Amino acid sequence: MKLLVTGGAGFIGSAVVRLAISRGHHVVNVDALTYAACLDNVASVAESPLYTFEKADIRDRAAMDRILAAHEPDAIMHLAAESHVDRSIDGPGTFIDTNVTGTYTLLEAARSYWVGKGRPAGFRFHHISTDEVYGTLGETGLFTEETPYAPNSPYSASKAASDHLVRAWHETYGLPVVLTNCSNNYGPFHFPEKLIPVVILNALAGRPIPVYGKGENVRDWLFVEDHADALLLVCEKGELGRSYNIGGNNERRNIDLVRTICALLDERRPDGAPHDRLIEFVTDRPGHDLRYAIDATRITEELGWSPSVTVEEGLAKTVDWYLENEDWWRALQARDGVGERLGKAG
């Protein structure tokens, strides 16, 4: 299969690219190389005859038309998006522009390409989204595919809008689509502005480890390589027009997650122990959702997928990766906003 992956130089996208090529798929990586993208993420496959890179913006219709015509993919896996909630609080316009307008532009290019090819039955437009579109949960309950959308941040609202566009293009124009909504990802190559890499890198540097509020917000943590496996499965075998929730079955309070990482670092870098002395509770972000948790029954029952990595295993792998790949993360620390407190606007 030939896959066109948008955002393939990002965190999740690069995991998809690496896994797809390891399984013998041809991959066209389309990425605009904005601040969170890094071609080092795909360096391990860059010389493969199965890999092609196209620097292009999904908002550029002419570029999308050209790339689709040149490469003739069997499926589009759409991961390109602005994704950090704190950045969306400070600058929501970029999120609307990329996540909503960009998805619209890509949908129209995909529709034109699909129609021009004679509407091949095997074509797929796979839209990758987030559980944040569902809003927040109380202490109990899980998000299912039928949970009403109730986004609470500019980021999640922009992703909700893009989800609705994809569904509309399926219902109105017959575009063959599948959708997925995932829980919080973590693992190697995670851009160093997100919680887990921030904890690791601040602890290594002896800097305060910021934790929002009292650290009681709960997330369901999904190892990125498990997620990539699920995405390829849905792209190949998911039912058209259907959405699939992908979760890690690994709920943790933020404070417990942070303390687990500190304990892992205590074992590996005892000179800095105890690292949890660096924890500093900071003013919560505006509109911070209390809890996300995924019910992944549909993808398990219909497609046979389930996560293979527990959060304890995944965190150990992640900490070890950051310790072994200092050149990668040091090169990113000078990028815009990394290491700064974002999302304080009220």
N, C-alpha and C positions, 0 to 999 in steps of 0.2 A: 504494500500500500504506500502511496505517496501522500505525506501529510504536509500541509502548510500550517505552521505553528506561529501565531502572532505572540509577541512578547517572549520569544524563545531565549533571550539573553537575560531574562529575569530569574527570580528564585524558583517558582514553580515551573515556569516555561522551560527553563534549562534542564530541570529534572525530567520533564517529558521528552525533550530532545535527546538527552543521553540514553534514556531507557528505550525509546523508539528505535534509535539506531542500533542499539545492542540487540534488538529483536529483528533486525533486518529490514526495517522500514526506511524508505527514502524520506528525508525531512528537508523542507525549505523553511528556514528560520527568518521570519520577518520581524524586525525590531527597529525602532527609531533611535535606540540607544540614549534614552533620557537618563536622568540622574541615578536611578536604581538599577539600570542594566549594566551588565559586565560580560564582555565576550570571554573573559577567563573562565566563566561558568561552563562554557562549552568547549574549552580548549582541548579536552580529552577526545573529542570527536571531530574537531575542526578539519582534520586532514582526511577524514573518511570520504570515500567516493559516494557515500549515501547522503552526505551533508552539503547543503548550499545555504549561504547567508545573503539576505537582501536587506540593506539598510533602507527602511521606508516607514512612513507614518500612516497608520490606519485611517487617518482623516484625509489622506491624499487619494482621491478617487482614481485619478489617472495612474498613479503608481500601483494601486491595488489591481486595476484592470490589466496593466502591463504584466504584473507578476503572475496573476492567475493564467493569463494567456500563454506566458512563456513556460510555466512549469506544469500546468494541467494537473493540479492535485486531485486526489480522490476524496479528500476530506480537509476541512479547515478546523483547526482547534484554536479557538479564540481566547487567549489568555492576556493579551495586552490590555493593561488598565493602570490607572493611578490607584494606589491601594492603601496608603497609610492614613488612618482615620485622623490623626493629629494634623497632618498636612491639609486634609480636607476642611478642617475647622478654620485654619488660617487662610486658605485660598481655595474656596469651593469652585470657582469658575473653571479651573483646570480640570477638575473631576467631571464636570458637566461636559466640557468640550471633548475630552478623550473618551470617557466611559459611555456617554450617551451619543453625542454626535459621531464619534469614531465608530461605535458599534453600528449605527445607522448606515454610515458610509460603507463599511465592510459588508453589511447585509445586502446592500444594493449591488455592490460589486459581485458578491457571491451569487445573487439571484441572476444577474445578467450572464455571468459565466455559466451557471447551471442550465439556464434556458438555451444559451448558445450551443451548449454541448448536447442538446436534445433531451434534457431532463433525465440524466442517467439515474437509475434506481439506486445505485450503490453510493451516491454522493451523500456526504454528511456535513452539516455545519454544527459544530459542537461548541456551545457557549459555556464557558467556565465562570462560575460566580461564587458567592459567599453565603454562609448562613446568616450574616448580619442583616440581610434583607428582611428577615423575619422579625427583627426587633429584639426584645429582651424577654427572658423567662424569669419566673419566680424561682423558688427553691426546688420546685418539682416540675416535671413535664419535660417533653422533648419536642424539637422541631421535626415535623414530618413534611412531606411534599405538599400536603394540603394546608399547612399552616398559613394563615393570612399574612400578607406582607405588611410590615409596620416599621420601616427603617427610621433610625433615630439620628444618624449623622449624615452630613453631605456625601461622604463616601458611600455609605450603604444605600442612600437614596439614589445615587447615580447608578449603582449596580442594579438596584431594583428596576429602575427605568430601562436599563439595557436588557434585563431579563424579559420585561414585557414586550419590548420591541422584537426580540427573537421569537417569542410565542406568536406575536401578531403576524410576522412574516411567514410563519408556518401556516397559520390559519387562513390568512388572506391570499397568499401567493403560492402556498403549497411547498415552500422551501423545506427540504428535509432536514430537520433540526433535532438535536438532543441537547439537554441542559443538565448541568450539575451544580450543586451548591455544597461547598465544603466547610468544615470547621477549621479552626486555626492550625496552620501548617508550621512546621519547624524542621530544622535539619541543616545539613551542609549547604553552604552558599547563601545563607539567609542574610539579607542586606542589614548592615549593622545600625539600623534605627529601630528595629522591632524588639520586643521585650526580651526574648531569650538571648540574642547576641548582645544586647545592651548589658544584660546582667553579667554575661561571661567577660566581656571586654572591660567593663568598669571594674569588676572584681580583680582582673589581672593587673589593671593599672592602679589599684588601690583607691579608686574614686568612689564617691557615694553611689549606691545602687538605688535609683528612684523607683518607688512602688506607689502607684496611685491609691489615694484614699487609705483604707486599712488593709488593702490587698485581698479583699474578700470577693472580688469579681471572679467568676468561674468561667473557664473555657474548656472545650473539648479539644485535646491536642492530637493532631494527625501528622505522623512522620511523612515528610514530603515525598519520599520514594514509594511509600504505600499509596499516596494520593496519585502519583504519576501512573502507577499500575492500574488503579481504578479508572483513571481518565482514558487510558488506551482501551480498556475493556468496554467502557460505555461508548466510546467512539466507534468501535467495531461492532458491538452487539446490542447496544441500547435500542429501545423501541422508539420509533420516530414520534416526535411531538411530546415525548415524555421527559420528566425531570427526575434526577436521582440525587438524593442526599448522600454525601460521603463524609463519614465521621471516624474518629479514631477510637471511640469507646474509652477515652482516657480523660475524664473530667478532673480538673484540679483547680483549687483556688490559686490565684496569682501568687500569694505569699508562700504557699506550700511549694509551688513550682520553683520560686526563687531560692528558697531554702534548700531544696534538693540540688539545684545547680551549685550553690555554695558548698554543700557537702561533697559533691563530686570534685570541685576544685580544691577543697581541703586535702583530699586524698592525693591529688595529682600535683598540686603546688603548695605543699605544707608551709613553705616560708611565709605565705600570706594569710595563713589560717589564724583564727576562724574568719572566713570571708563574710559570714552573715553579720558581722559587726558593722559592715558598710551599708546595710539596708537603711534607707531613709524614706519615710512616708512623706509624700508630697500631695499638694492639692489635686483633687481628682480632675480629670478632663470633663468638659461640658458634655452632658448627654451620654455619659458612660454606661453602656448596657451592663446590667448586673450579671447575667448568666446566659451563655449559649450552650446548647447540647443537642446533638444530632441523633435522630432515629434513622439508622441506616438499613432498616429491615428490607426495603424495596430492592436495593442493589445486591443485598445478600441473597434474598430469595429468588430474584429474577435472573441475576447474572453470576451468582456464586462468589461474590467478592466479600472479603472481610479483612480488616487490618492485621498485619503480621507482626508489628512492632509495638511493644508496650511503651508507655511514656518513660519508664525507668531505663529501658534499653535504648530508646531513642535519644534521651538526654545524654546518656553516657557516650553514645556515638557522636553526638553533636559537639559536646565539650571536647572530646578527643580530636575531632576534625578541626576545631578552631585552634587548639593548641599546636596542631601539626601544620597549619596553613596561615601562619602569621603574615607572610608576604601578601596573601590575597586580601585580608581585612585591613591591613595597614594602608594599602593603596586606596581604599575606599573612605577612609576616615576624614579626608580633606574635602569630601563632597558636600554640597550644600545641605545644611541642616543636620548633618550627622553629629551626634554628641550634644545637640542643643535641645532644650525643652521646647517642644512645639505644641500647638493646640490649646493655648491658654485663653483664647478669645471667649468671652462670655456672651 
